[in-house]
Amino acid sequence: MAGSARAEEKKTEVKLYMQEMYSAVSDKTPDSFSMRLARIVFSGKPNTDWAYSFQLDASQQPALLDAYLDFSRENVLPKAFAFKFRAGQFKVPFSMEHLAGDSDLDTVNRSQVVNALTPARPDTKGRDIGASLQLTASPWQLKKLAEITVGQFNGEGANAADKNHRKGLALRGVFNPSAAISFGASYYDGTRFSTATATTRLGTELSVTWGRAYLKGEYVRGKANSLNNVRPANAEGWYAQAAFFVVPKVLQAVAKYDVYDPDIERSSDRDYKYASTVKKSAISVVGVNWNFADNMKLQTNYEWKYWVKGGIVCNTFETVLAMTF
């Protein structure tokens, strides 16, 4: 039996994940089919202490998403505690929605603020090169009652060496008092490119599950570049999302409200004399997720995007067929 267990640990698992999307926008953008994602993931455990993951995307850049090693060992800390050390290229530990896998999202798109203010998004899918240490506490048989992750990164995104002498620092803490409630906070401080000024991000998150329904949301505030990168601006945003399984584990209805303000000071200017990119925008989403077969899901969303102070930007219909095998 021991030999069999060791053989299982050394086995490499291969997973393929694809998303084909159809989108139609109310502006002059042509409606189109597209191959949104086509990914392959190699993962495994050479032994009880070490694990690895390697993820490629054949449909978009960067092609190399994840390439990291994990190290953990039992009986190093008291029984109620565990640790995991990770090194390589991976998602920066910041924000609940950012860390969720593409196959786990209940809406087609992530929220505006997560895409805009999460470190290394959207251009490198939130990945960066560095190392992190995660500590978890599970006292009184409460699985992962508390989880704290600290990491240090280049700050330049995926597949890029550092261009300055200041590393990015990421902190995330999550508290799970029960299986139904989770809340936490994230912090990031770092620079990108040799001429960039230091930027910070601060986020909070909450998730509540009740039977077949859940409610989750986040608020993130930080610095963002505006007006063609002339100056860093104070930006903020939040989203609230609710979902309910009409048919358990099969048919799910979802609704989301998503607000992002790229420049808090200038977006409050009533005459809008600055570029439209600094306006505060909102997106309302309704959708349906149909898990019609094992590892196969059809997602359909309708989005209304508009300026908070008036003016519709566009309406978008999107449907995605997602397959994992």
N, C-alpha and C positions, 0 to 999 in steps of 0.2 A: 504493500500500500504506500509506503514512504517513497519508493522508487516511482510509482505512478504519479504521486503528487508532485514530485520534482519534474517529471516529464511535462505535466500540465503547466507548471510555472514557466517553463522554457518555451512553450508554444506561442507563436506569434499569431495574433488575431488580425484579420483584414476586414474592414467595413467600408462599403461604398455608399455614398449619399448623393442623391441627385434631386434637383428642383427644376422643373420646367414651368415657365410662367407665361401667362397671357395678360397684357395690360392695355387699357384704353383710357386716354386722358382727354379731358374736355377742351384743352387748348389745341394748338395746331400740331402737336406731337402725333405721329402716326401710331395707330394701334399695332401691336406687334407680339409675336411669340418670341421667347428668348430662353436660352439655357442659363438659368440664373446661377446654379451651383452644380459642380460635378467634382466631388471630392473623394479621396481615398485615404483611409486612416490605417496605419499599422501600429499595433500596440501589443504589449506583452510584459511578462514578469520573468526575467532570467533566474531570480531566486526570491526568497521571501522578503528580502530587504529592498530590492531594486525593481523599478518599473520604468517603462519608456512609452513614448507616443510620438508618432511622425505623421503629419497631415499635409497633403498636397491638394491644390485646387487646379483642375485643368481648364476651367472656364474663365478665369479672371486673374488679375494680379493683386497682391503678390502670390506666386504659385506655391511657395513654401509658407505655410501658415504656422504649424506647430512642429517643434523638434526639441524635446526635453527629456530629462531624466528625473525620476522621483526616488528619494531615499527615505525609508522609514524603518524603524526597528522596535519590536515589542520589548516590554520590560525595562526600557531605559528610564522612563518616567513612571510615577505611581500609576496604578491600574486604571484610574478614572481619566487619565490624560494620554494623549497621543500627539505625535508630531509628524510632519512631512516636509522634507527639504526638496525644492525643485530648482533646477538650473537648465537654462537653454532659452528657447524662444517660445513664448506662450502669452496668453491673455493677461494683461495687467489686472491685478485684483482690485477692481473698483466697479461698483454698481451691480445690482441684481440682474437687470435685464441685459447688460453687457456680457456678463459671464454665462448667461443661458446659451446653450447651443442653438444653432439655426433650426434644428429639428424639434426643439422644445418650445419655440415661440408660438404663442396662440394668435398672433397677428402676423401678417406678411412682413411688415417692416418694424424695425425698432423705432422708438420714439425720437423726436427731433433732438431733444436735449442729450440723450445718450449718444447719439451719433455725433453731436457737435462738441460735447465737453468731456466725454470719456477719453482718457489718454490713448493716443495712437489710432483713434477713429476719426473719420471713416476710411482714410486712405489705406491703412494697413490692417484693417479689421480688428483693431484693438490689441494687436500683438507687439511685443517688444522683446529685446534680448536682456536677460538679467537673471536674478536668482530670488527666491522667496522662501520663507519659513512659515508654516502654518501650524498652529497649536489648537487642539480641540479638547474640551472638557466634557465628560459624560458621567457626572456623579449621580448617584441614586438611580441608576439604570435609565437616566434620561439621555438618549442618544444625541450627541452634539448639542448639549445645552448652550455652550458658548464656543465660538470659533473666532480666532484672531489670525490674520495673515499680514505679514510685513514683507515688502520686497524692494529691491533696488534695481534700477534699469538704466540702460543707456539714455532713454528718452527720445530716441530718433525713430522708433517704429520698427517694423519687421525688416530683417535682412540688411541692417545698416549699422555701421560702427558709430561710436560716439563722436560728435563734432565739437564738444566743449568739455570742460573739466568738471562739470557739475552733473551728478547722476540724479535720476528721478527717484523719489521716495514714494512708495504706495503703502497705505494702511487700510485694512478693512476689518471691521468687527461685526459679528452677527450673534444675536441672542435668540434662542429657540425655547421659550418656556414650555411649549407643548408642540405636538405634531401639527397643530392647526394654526399656530401663530409664530411669525418670525419678523424681527426688526433689526436694523443695523445701521451702520454709518461707514462712509469711505472718505479717505483723504489722499490727495496726490499733490506733490510739489516737485517741479523740475523745469528743465529748459529743453528746447529743441532747436537745432541748428546753431551755428557759432555766434550769430548775432542776436539770437532771441533773448528776450527778457524772461525772468523767472515767472512762472505761472503756477497758480494753485487751483485745485478743484476740491469741493466739499459736497458730499452727497448723503442723503438719508433714504431709507427704504423700509417698507412695511408690506407684509403679506399675511392675509387671513383666509383660512379655508373653513368652509362650513358645509359638510355633506358633499353635494355635487356642485357647489358654488364656491367661488373664491373672489377676493378683492385684493388688488395689489397696487402699489404706487411708489413713486420716487420723486425726490426733489434734488436738483443739482445746481450748484452755483460755482462760478469760476471766471477765469479770464478767457476771452476769445478774440481773435483778430478781426477787425472790421475796417470798412472803408479802404479796401485793397491793401490790407495789412499795414496801414499807416500807423496805427496805434493799437495797443491791446485795450479791450473793452470789458467792462463788467457784464457778464451774461448770466442768465438763469433760466430754468425751465422745470416743468414737472409733468407728470402724467398720472392718470388714474385709470385702472383697467378692471373690468368685471367679466366673469364668464360663468356659464352654467351648462352642465351636461343635461340636455333634454333627454337623450337616450344614454344611459351610463356607459362610459368608455367608448362611445360610438359617435354621437352627434352633439356638438358643443356650440352654443351661441356665445359670442364675445362682443363687448363694446369697450371703446377706449376714447379718452379725451386727453389731448396732448398739446401743451403750450410751451413755446420757446421764445425768449427775448434775447437777441444777440447783443444788444447794447442798451442796458437799462436806462442810462442817462439820456441818450439821443432818441430812443423810441418813444419817450414821453413827450417829445417835441410835437406839438399839435399840427404845425404846418408841414411836417414831413419834408423839410428842405434837404434832408440827406437821402442817400441812395436807399432804394426799397429794401435792400438786404439788411438794414438795421431795424426794420419794423418787427414788432411783436406778432407772431403768427400762431395759429391754432389749427389742429387737425382733429376732426371727429371721425371715428371709425366704427363701423358695424360689420360683423362677419360671422361666418359659419365654418366650422372645422368638422370634416367628415372622415373618421377613421374607418374606411370601408374594408380594409384587409390588414393582416399583420404587417407592420412596418410600412404601411402606405396610407397617405393622408391627402385629402383635397381641401385646400384652404381658399375661401372666397372672401374678399374684403371690398367694401366701398368706402372711400375716403372723401371728406370735404375739407379742403384747406383754404383758409381765409385769414386776412389781417384782422387782428383783434379789434382795431378801431374802425373796421369797415372795409369791404372790398373782397370779393372772392378771387382767389388765386386760380384754383382749378379743382375739378372733381376727378377722381380716379377709380376705375374698376380694375381689380387685380384678382386673378385666380392662379393658384400654384398647386401643381401635383408634385408631392414629395415622396421619395422612395428611399428606404434604407435596407441594404441587404449585404 
